[in-house]
Amino acid sequence: MAEDKKTELKIGASRHFTSWLGSHNLSIAISTYQANKLFLIGRKDDGAMSIFERTFQRPMGIAVSPDANTLVLATQYQIFRFDNVLPPGQKADDLYDRLYCPHNSWITGDLDIHDIGIDAEKTPSFVATRFSCIGEVSEGHSFRPLWQPPFISQLVAEDRCHLNGMATKNGKPAFATAASRSDTAEGWRDGRVSGGLLIDVETGAILLDGLSMPHSPRWHDGRLYLLNAGTGEFGWFDAEAGEFRPICFCPGYARGLSFHDGFAAIGISLPRENATFSGLPLEDGLRERDAEPRCGVLIVDIESGTIANWLRIEGIVTELFDVTFLPATACPSAIGFKSDEILHVISIDDGGTQRKADSVGRS
């Protein structure tokens, strides 16, 4: 019976979660490399939650265009670009107002891509964690390096500092997070408790140190936010004081951060039972609050630091990587590669779409 519970998928939410999505005309995209899934969480016409999933190999970073018509997903050795093929007002299966179809793919090899972003031309840039650098796609190669921390002496596949997070401004990499300033193979593991850094990409300056496994820096409304995952804190960088200002505590390992209209969506994960997550200050924070870690998404009021709504994921999914709001989207769907549906969804450049009526419901 216990084993059955581990292989099931159960997704629950706070009482007003779906109505909150509806009032803001939002959906949420979630990646979990641990379960090889991309989830699209939305709201049906009757107010019930829509849970749409597709299977990909080790999905990680997600980037979405401002109009939510393009979604980019990093996987184990490929980056996929999905485009919404439904014109305004059209629904797939009389339900889905977005149908994301894969139209481009870049073969990168295993770079251990974490955060990813897209510019105005929808060209992906990303954190190549295995090579301790930020790069972009290349037409003739696996990738093109754009930037590396000043303390990294070589671009080699050694995951030296565990560079993992990237914040963009105007579509360009602007800030990065790393677990340490190590310049030796996987040396970051020795500094994960308090060796974390926030780095200015343009200048190479260390803006913050002493962090614990920082992740998901995001530039929003003139302020730089990030997750200090090892302590369980969501907060922002006070440039004048040169300090990290916590906003709230997250009951789980925090990765994935997105913003909309005064709210933040934060992904939280259960701790692994290995040396990567154990022994972090997060454990003490949970113990002090008599709290158990959770896997799911928190909707946080940025001003007050209170949890306005939440999504809880149990069973087969225990770890999330990225969480992204999909604006102006009620009920999203996507085309995958596990059935023949990709053969039958054809979009033409005049805006028309031809598709099989039953193709969306398959995984």
VORO-214311 format. One record per residue (C-alpha): chain; residue number from 1; residue in three letters; x negated, y negated, z. Coordinates in Angstrom, 3 decimals, padded with zeros to 6 digits. Layout:
BEGIN
PT chain resi resn     east    north       up
PT     A  NUM  Ala        X        Y        Z
...
***
This chain:
BEGIN
PT chain resi resn     east    north       up
PT     A    1  Met  000.000  000.000  000.000
PT     A    2  Ala -002.820 -002.428  000.888
PT     A    3  Glu -004.503 -001.648 -002.417
PT     A    4  Asp -001.254 -002.372 -004.304
PT     A    5  Lys -001.044 -005.808 -002.684
PT     A    6  Lys -004.578 -006.577 -003.816
PT     A    7  Thr -003.723 -005.810 -007.447
PT     A    8  Glu -000.461 -007.766 -007.475
PT     A    9  Leu -000.138 -011.440 -008.350
PT     A   10  Lys  002.029 -013.595 -006.128
PT     A   11  Ile  002.380 -017.340 -006.653
PT     A   12  Gly  004.409 -019.424 -004.220
PT     A   13  Ala  004.778 -023.141 -003.667
PT     A   14  Ser  005.903 -025.746 -001.189
PT     A   15  Arg  009.581 -026.597 -001.145
PT     A   16  His  009.317 -029.652 -003.381
PT     A   17  Phe  006.396 -028.627 -005.586
PT     A   18  Thr  008.334 -028.108 -008.827
PT     A   19  Ser  010.522 -031.174 -008.310
PT     A   20  Trp  007.341 -033.190 -007.726
PT     A   21  Leu  005.959 -031.916 -011.045
PT     A   22  Gly  009.229 -032.889 -012.701
PT     A   23  Ser  009.328 -036.374 -011.206
PT     A   24  His  005.808 -037.023 -012.490
PT     A   25  Asn  006.327 -035.170 -015.802
PT     A   26  Leu  003.272 -033.023 -015.115
PT     A   27  Ser  002.010 -029.493 -015.447
PT     A   28  Ile -001.197 -027.931 -014.121
PT     A   29  Ala -003.866 -025.793 -015.809
PT     A   30  Ile -005.890 -023.467 -013.556
PT     A   31  Ser -008.880 -021.264 -014.379
PT     A   32  Thr -010.048 -018.236 -012.409
PT     A   33  Tyr -013.237 -016.544 -013.565
PT     A   34  Gln -012.778 -013.951 -010.832
PT     A   35  Ala -009.549 -012.657 -012.418
PT     A   36  Asn -010.294 -013.719 -016.025
PT     A   37  Lys -007.134 -015.823 -016.263
PT     A   38  Leu -005.946 -019.214 -017.435
PT     A   39  Phe -002.711 -020.211 -015.697
PT     A   40  Leu -000.388 -022.936 -016.952
PT     A   41  Ile  002.026 -023.969 -014.204
PT     A   42  Gly  005.077 -026.021 -015.160
PT     A   43  Arg  008.783 -026.543 -014.604
PT     A   44  Lys  011.671 -024.994 -016.502
PT     A   45  Asp  014.815 -026.919 -017.433
PT     A   46  Asp  016.667 -025.394 -014.473
PT     A   47  Gly  013.978 -026.598 -012.054
PT     A   48  Ala  012.372 -023.201 -011.510
PT     A   49  Met  008.611 -022.822 -011.693
PT     A   50  Ser  007.123 -021.663 -014.995
PT     A   51  Ile  004.015 -019.482 -014.675
PT     A   52  Phe  002.280 -018.818 -017.978
PT     A   53  Glu -000.966 -016.868 -018.124
PT     A   54  Arg -003.521 -015.877 -020.703
PT     A   55  Thr -006.584 -013.661 -020.381
PT     A   56  Phe -010.099 -014.873 -021.224
PT     A   57  Gln -013.532 -013.619 -020.267
PT     A   58  Arg -014.754 -015.587 -017.238
PT     A   59  Pro -012.891 -018.890 -017.820
PT     A   60  Met -014.464 -021.830 -016.002
PT     A   61  Gly -014.310 -025.561 -016.783
PT     A   62  Ile -011.219 -027.157 -018.341
PT     A   63  Ala -011.031 -030.516 -020.103
PT     A   64  Val -007.867 -032.152 -021.421
PT     A   65  Ser -007.450 -035.143 -023.727
PT     A   66  Pro -005.552 -038.157 -022.290
PT     A   67  Asp -002.464 -037.265 -024.346
PT     A   68  Ala -002.735 -033.579 -023.318
PT     A   69  Asn -002.628 -032.489 -026.955
PT     A   70  Thr -006.103 -030.931 -026.766
PT     A   71  Leu -007.401 -028.537 -024.117
PT     A   72  Val -010.976 -027.248 -024.004
PT     A   73  Leu -011.913 -024.157 -021.992
PT     A   74  Ala -015.394 -022.837 -021.170
PT     A   75  Thr -015.701 -019.050 -020.971
PT     A   76  Gln -018.576 -016.617 -020.518
PT     A   77  Tyr -020.229 -017.212 -023.883
PT     A   78  Gln -017.737 -019.349 -025.828
PT     A   79  Ile -016.046 -022.713 -025.629
PT     A   80  Phe -012.514 -022.763 -027.019
PT     A   81  Arg -010.622 -025.801 -028.238
PT     A   82  Phe -006.831 -025.487 -028.118
PT     A   83  Asp -004.465 -027.926 -029.828
PT     A   84  Asn -000.783 -028.372 -029.128
PT     A   85  Val  001.029 -027.434 -032.350
PT     A   86  Leu  004.527 -028.499 -031.311
PT     A   87  Pro  005.725 -031.891 -032.554
PT     A   88  Pro  007.536 -034.134 -030.037
PT     A   89  Gly  010.998 -032.875 -029.222
PT     A   90  Gln  010.406 -029.309 -030.404
PT     A   91  Lys  010.333 -026.382 -027.977
PT     A   92  Ala  008.952 -022.893 -028.387
PT     A   93  Asp  011.417 -020.186 -027.355
PT     A   94  Asp  013.752 -023.033 -026.307
PT     A   95  Leu  011.531 -023.470 -023.250
PT     A   96  Tyr  007.920 -024.527 -023.832
PT     A   97  Asp  007.214 -028.139 -024.792
PT     A   98  Arg  003.502 -027.476 -025.393
PT     A   99  Leu  002.075 -024.574 -027.360
PT     A  100  Tyr -001.725 -024.599 -027.201
PT     A  101  Cys -003.263 -022.728 -030.116
PT     A  102  Pro -007.025 -021.995 -030.374
PT     A  103  His -008.393 -023.783 -033.437
PT     A  104  Asn -012.123 -024.088 -032.724
PT     A  105  Ser -014.731 -022.016 -030.933
PT     A  106  Trp -018.403 -022.593 -030.214
PT     A  107  Ile -020.624 -019.601 -029.418
PT     A  108  Thr -023.026 -020.712 -026.695
PT     A  109  Gly -024.298 -017.487 -025.212
PT     A  110  Asp -024.243 -017.098 -021.441
PT     A  111  Leu -025.146 -020.580 -020.175
PT     A  112  Asp -023.007 -020.158 -017.036
PT     A  113  Ile -021.062 -023.268 -018.044
PT     A  114  His -019.283 -024.890 -015.100
PT     A  115  Asp -017.684 -028.341 -015.571
PT     A  116  Ile -016.839 -029.465 -019.093
PT     A  117  Gly -015.643 -032.718 -020.672
PT     A  118  Ile -014.689 -034.093 -024.085
PT     A  119  Asp -015.319 -037.470 -025.680
PT     A  120  Ala -013.036 -039.535 -027.925
PT     A  121  Glu -013.959 -037.300 -030.887
PT     A  122  Lys -013.106 -034.258 -028.717
PT     A  123  Thr -016.706 -033.037 -028.748
PT     A  124  Pro -017.456 -030.972 -025.623
PT     A  125  Ser -020.271 -031.738 -023.199
PT     A  126  Phe -020.842 -029.464 -020.235
PT     A  127  Val -022.965 -028.371 -017.305
PT     A  128  Ala -025.213 -025.496 -018.406
PT     A  129  Thr -025.785 -024.251 -014.878
PT     A  130  Arg -028.102 -021.430 -015.874
PT     A  131  Phe -030.453 -023.954 -017.536
PT     A  132  Ser -030.082 -026.677 -014.863
PT     A  133  Cys -028.980 -029.297 -017.378
PT     A  134  Ile -026.086 -031.029 -019.098
PT     A  135  Gly -025.688 -030.192 -022.773
PT     A  136  Glu -023.330 -030.430 -025.705
PT     A  137  Val -022.279 -028.134 -028.523
PT     A  138  Ser -024.605 -027.791 -031.501
PT     A  139  Glu -023.687 -026.834 -035.044
PT     A  140  Gly -026.791 -024.716 -035.556
PT     A  141  His -027.793 -023.590 -032.075
PT     A  142  Ser -026.361 -022.349 -028.798
PT     A  143  Phe -026.390 -025.858 -027.337
PT     A  144  Arg -028.198 -029.197 -027.339
PT     A  145  Pro -029.634 -030.425 -024.011
PT     A  146  Leu -028.606 -033.988 -023.131
PT     A  147  Trp -029.905 -034.503 -019.601
PT     A  148  Gln -031.609 -032.736 -016.741
PT     A  149  Pro -032.230 -033.850 -013.141
PT     A  150  Pro -035.604 -035.586 -012.754
PT     A  151  Phe -036.839 -032.874 -010.388
PT     A  152  Ile -036.290 -030.075 -012.939
PT     A  153  Ser -039.583 -029.485 -014.759
PT     A  154  Gln -038.466 -026.898 -017.346
PT     A  155  Leu -035.341 -025.897 -019.232
PT     A  156  Val -035.384 -022.190 -018.435
PT     A  157  Ala -032.590 -019.728 -017.641
PT     A  158  Glu -033.261 -019.667 -013.893
PT     A  159  Asp -030.360 -021.616 -012.286
PT     A  160  Arg -032.904 -023.527 -010.253
PT     A  161  Cys -030.744 -026.170 -008.530
PT     A  162  His -027.239 -024.865 -009.291
PT     A  163  Leu -026.195 -027.936 -011.214
PT     A  164  Asn -022.431 -027.422 -011.340
PT     A  165  Gly -020.348 -030.600 -011.471
PT     A  166  Met -020.038 -033.412 -014.007
PT     A  167  Ala -018.031 -036.627 -013.950
PT     A  168  Thr -017.502 -038.460 -017.225
PT     A  169  Lys -016.902 -042.141 -017.936
PT     A  170  Asn -015.440 -042.970 -021.337
PT     A  171  Gly -015.988 -039.344 -022.303
PT     A  172  Lys -019.730 -039.382 -021.554
PT     A  173  Pro -021.536 -037.610 -018.677
PT     A  174  Ala -022.083 -040.124 -015.878
PT     A  175  Phe -022.563 -038.261 -012.578
PT     A  176  Ala -023.551 -034.733 -011.593
PT     A  177  Thr -023.604 -032.531 -008.519
PT     A  178  Ala -026.158 -029.866 -007.612
PT     A  179  Ala -026.526 -027.473 -004.687
PT     A  180  Ser -030.148 -028.516 -004.088
PT     A  181  Arg -033.191 -030.145 -005.674
PT     A  182  Ser -034.996 -026.822 -006.064
PT     A  183  Asp -037.277 -026.367 -009.084
PT     A  184  Thr -037.745 -022.607 -008.661
PT     A  185  Ala -035.638 -019.687 -009.869
PT     A  186  Glu -032.381 -019.632 -007.869
PT     A  187  Gly -034.111 -021.652 -005.178
PT     A  188  Trp -030.847 -023.500 -004.523
PT     A  189  Arg -029.617 -020.596 -002.410
PT     A  190  Asp -031.943 -021.653  000.399
PT     A  191  Gly -030.437 -025.148  000.492
PT     A  192  Arg -026.747 -024.479  000.113
PT     A  193  Val -025.820 -025.537  003.677
PT     A  194  Ser -027.136 -029.109  003.475
PT     A  195  Gly -029.260 -029.488  000.336
PT     A  196  Gly -026.514 -030.706 -002.020
PT     A  197  Leu -026.871 -033.810 -004.185
PT     A  198  Leu -024.848 -036.356 -006.136
PT     A  199  Ile -026.895 -037.716 -009.053
PT     A  200  Asp -026.504 -040.704 -011.383
PT     A  201  Val -026.996 -039.321 -014.891
PT     A  202  Glu -028.015 -042.633 -016.470
PT     A  203  Thr -030.729 -043.510 -013.941
PT     A  204  Gly -031.547 -040.124 -012.414
PT     A  205  Ala -031.111 -041.666 -008.958
PT     A  206  Ile -030.006 -039.471 -006.059
PT     A  207  Leu -026.854 -041.227 -004.830
PT     A  208  Leu -026.093 -038.783 -002.012
PT     A  209  Asp -028.037 -035.973 -000.373
PT     A  210  Gly -027.345 -033.736  002.602
PT     A  211  Leu -024.164 -032.416  000.983
PT     A  212  Ser -023.035 -028.797  001.250
PT     A  213  Met -022.308 -027.122 -002.091
PT     A  214  Pro -020.771 -030.232 -003.719
PT     A  215  His -018.502 -029.702 -006.725
PT     A  216  Ser -016.171 -031.416 -009.172
PT     A  217  Pro -017.228 -035.093 -009.193
PT     A  218  Arg -014.569 -037.194 -010.913
PT     A  219  Trp -014.486 -040.881 -011.843
PT     A  220  His -010.978 -042.249 -011.233
PT     A  221  Asp -009.685 -045.821 -011.003
PT     A  222  Gly -013.158 -047.265 -010.458
PT     A  223  Arg -014.123 -044.842 -007.702
PT     A  224  Leu -016.214 -041.657 -007.699
PT     A  225  Tyr -014.562 -038.732 -005.917
PT     A  226  Leu -016.013 -035.293 -005.213
PT     A  227  Leu -015.522 -032.105 -003.227
PT     A  228  Asn -018.026 -031.265 -000.504
PT     A  229  Ala -017.043 -027.622 -000.796
PT     A  230  Gly -019.337 -026.244  001.896
PT     A  231  Thr -017.669 -028.408  004.553
PT     A  232  Gly -014.173 -028.238  003.061
PT     A  233  Glu -013.967 -031.990  002.522
PT     A  234  Phe -012.428 -034.014 -000.301
PT     A  235  Gly -013.765 -037.550 -000.366
PT     A  236  Trp -015.383 -040.373 -002.295
PT     A  237  Phe -018.766 -042.006 -002.717
PT     A  238  Asp -019.071 -045.374 -000.979
PT     A  239  Ala -021.698 -047.030 -003.186
PT     A  240  Glu -022.202 -050.025 -000.890
PT     A  241  Ala -022.929 -047.902  002.164
PT     A  242  Gly -024.491 -045.020  000.245
PT     A  243  Glu -022.280 -042.559  002.106
PT     A  244  Phe -019.698 -039.859  001.492
PT     A  245  Arg -016.282 -040.829  002.875
PT     A  246  Pro -014.045 -037.831  003.630
PT     A  247  Ile -010.339 -038.136  002.834
PT     A  248  Cys -009.040 -034.775  004.007
PT     A  249  Phe -009.988 -031.227  004.962
PT     A  250  Cys -009.208 -028.423  002.526
PT     A  251  Pro -008.500 -024.951  004.003
PT     A  252  Gly -010.571 -023.076  001.443
PT     A  253  Tyr -013.615 -023.371 -000.778
PT     A  254  Ala -012.786 -026.448 -002.857
PT     A  255  Arg -013.489 -026.536 -006.610
PT     A  256  Gly -011.484 -028.213 -009.338
PT     A  257  Leu -010.221 -031.784 -009.036
PT     A  258  Ser -007.780 -033.854 -011.084
PT     A  259  Phe -005.853 -037.099 -010.554
PT     A  260  His -002.491 -038.619 -011.371
PT     A  261  Asp -000.686 -041.669 -010.002
PT     A  262  Gly -002.222 -041.759 -006.530
PT     A  263  Phe -002.412 -037.990 -006.092
PT     A  264  Ala -005.226 -035.457 -006.397
PT     A  265  Ala -004.901 -031.794 -007.330
PT     A  266  Ile -007.576 -029.718 -005.589
PT     A  267  Gly -008.296 -026.046 -006.168
PT     A  268  Ile -009.156 -023.961 -003.107
PT     A  269  Ser -010.473 -020.401 -002.958
PT     A  270  Leu -010.939 -017.638 -000.450
PT     A  271  Pro -014.525 -017.135  000.736
PT     A  272  Arg -016.485 -014.332 -000.824
PT     A  273  Glu -017.885 -011.637  001.358
PT     A  274  Asn -021.449 -012.297  000.254
PT     A  275  Ala -024.228 -014.737  001.036
PT     A  276  Thr -023.046 -017.375 -001.429
PT     A  277  Phe -020.158 -018.631  000.750
PT     A  278  Ser -020.820 -017.206  004.215
PT     A  279  Gly -022.442 -019.321  006.908
PT     A  280  Leu -021.275 -022.648  005.462
PT     A  281  Pro -019.850 -025.381  007.744
PT     A  282  Leu -016.466 -024.624  006.161
PT     A  283  Glu -016.217 -021.580  008.417
PT     A  284  Asp -016.522 -023.760  011.533
PT     A  285  Gly -013.984 -026.227  010.138
PT     A  286  Leu -011.438 -023.470  009.677
PT     A  287  Arg -012.128 -022.042  013.114
PT     A  288  Glu -011.736 -025.449  014.798
PT     A  289  Arg -008.341 -025.886  013.132
PT     A  290  Asp -007.281 -022.298  013.839
PT     A  291  Ala -006.704 -021.947  010.102
PT     A  292  Glu -007.082 -019.124  007.632
PT     A  293  Pro -008.586 -019.850  004.194
PT     A  294  Arg -006.214 -019.950  001.234
PT     A  295  Cys -006.358 -019.648 -002.523
PT     A  296  Gly -004.270 -022.141 -004.467
PT     A  297  Val -003.849 -025.814 -005.264
PT     A  298  Leu -003.356 -028.744 -002.902
PT     A  299  Ile -001.584 -031.928 -004.000
PT     A  300  Val -003.123 -034.655 -001.852
PT     A  301  Asp -001.905 -038.216 -001.352
PT     A  302  Ile -005.173 -040.084 -001.882
PT     A  303  Glu -004.191 -043.061  000.276
PT     A  304  Ser -003.093 -041.142  003.368
PT     A  305  Gly -005.082 -037.935  002.935
PT     A  306  Thr -001.979 -035.848  003.614
PT     A  307  Ile -000.973 -032.703  001.727
PT     A  308  Ala  002.124 -033.710 -000.252
PT     A  309  Asn  002.670 -030.313 -001.896
PT     A  310  Trp  000.864 -027.031 -002.427
PT     A  311  Leu  000.659 -023.939 -004.583
PT     A  312  Arg -000.464 -020.655 -003.037
PT     A  313  Ile -001.896 -017.749 -005.035
PT     A  314  Glu -002.220 -014.307 -003.468
PT     A  315  Gly -003.106 -010.775 -004.503
PT     A  316  Ile -005.440 -010.125 -007.405
PT     A  317  Val -006.549 -013.777 -007.640
PT     A  318  Thr -008.812 -014.922 -004.806
PT     A  319  Glu -011.042 -017.569 -006.417
PT     A  320  Leu -010.304 -020.535 -008.673
PT     A  321  Phe -012.750 -022.695 -010.552
PT     A  322  Asp -011.001 -025.613 -012.242
PT     A  323  Val -007.683 -027.405 -011.856
PT     A  324  Thr -006.435 -030.024 -014.311
PT     A  325  Phe -003.225 -032.018 -014.608
PT     A  326  Leu -001.483 -031.911 -017.993
PT     A  327  Pro  000.296 -035.274 -018.327
PT     A  328  Ala  003.610 -035.692 -020.156
PT     A  329  Thr  004.016 -031.907 -020.111
PT     A  330  Ala  006.911 -030.041 -018.527
PT     A  331  Cys  006.424 -026.414 -019.500
PT     A  332  Pro  003.188 -025.446 -021.307
PT     A  333  Ser  002.244 -022.231 -023.089
PT     A  334  Ala -000.780 -020.984 -025.018
PT     A  335  Ile -001.757 -018.462 -027.659
PT     A  336  Gly -004.146 -015.725 -026.571
PT     A  337  Phe -006.083 -012.913 -028.220
PT     A  338  Lys -004.513 -009.829 -026.619
PT     A  339  Ser -001.721 -009.417 -029.175
PT     A  340  Asp -001.045 -010.279 -032.815
PT     A  341  Glu  000.636 -013.595 -031.979
PT     A  342  Ile -002.383 -015.540 -033.196
PT     A  343  Leu -001.698 -014.146 -036.689
PT     A  344  His  001.718 -015.739 -036.843
PT     A  345  Val  001.355 -019.198 -035.291
PT     A  346  Ile  000.341 -021.429 -038.180
PT     A  347  Ser  000.306 -025.209 -037.938
PT     A  348  Ile  000.182 -027.394 -041.039
PT     A  349  Asp -001.378 -030.838 -041.019
PT     A  350  Asp  001.945 -032.543 -041.772
PT     A  351  Gly  003.111 -031.629 -038.246
PT     A  352  Gly  005.223 -028.587 -039.131
PT     A  353  Thr  004.839 -025.293 -037.287
PT     A  354  Gln  005.666 -021.757 -038.362
PT     A  355  Arg  005.734 -019.062 -035.704
PT     A  356  Lys  007.321 -015.789 -034.666
PT     A  357  Ala  010.231 -016.344 -032.321
PT     A  358  Asp  009.009 -013.714 -029.859
PT     A  359  Ser  005.277 -014.447 -029.988
PT     A  360  Val  004.853 -016.706 -026.949
PT     A  361  Gly  005.917 -014.232 -024.301
PT     A  362  Arg  003.024 -011.823 -024.835
PT     A  363  Ser -000.323 -011.904 -023.026
***
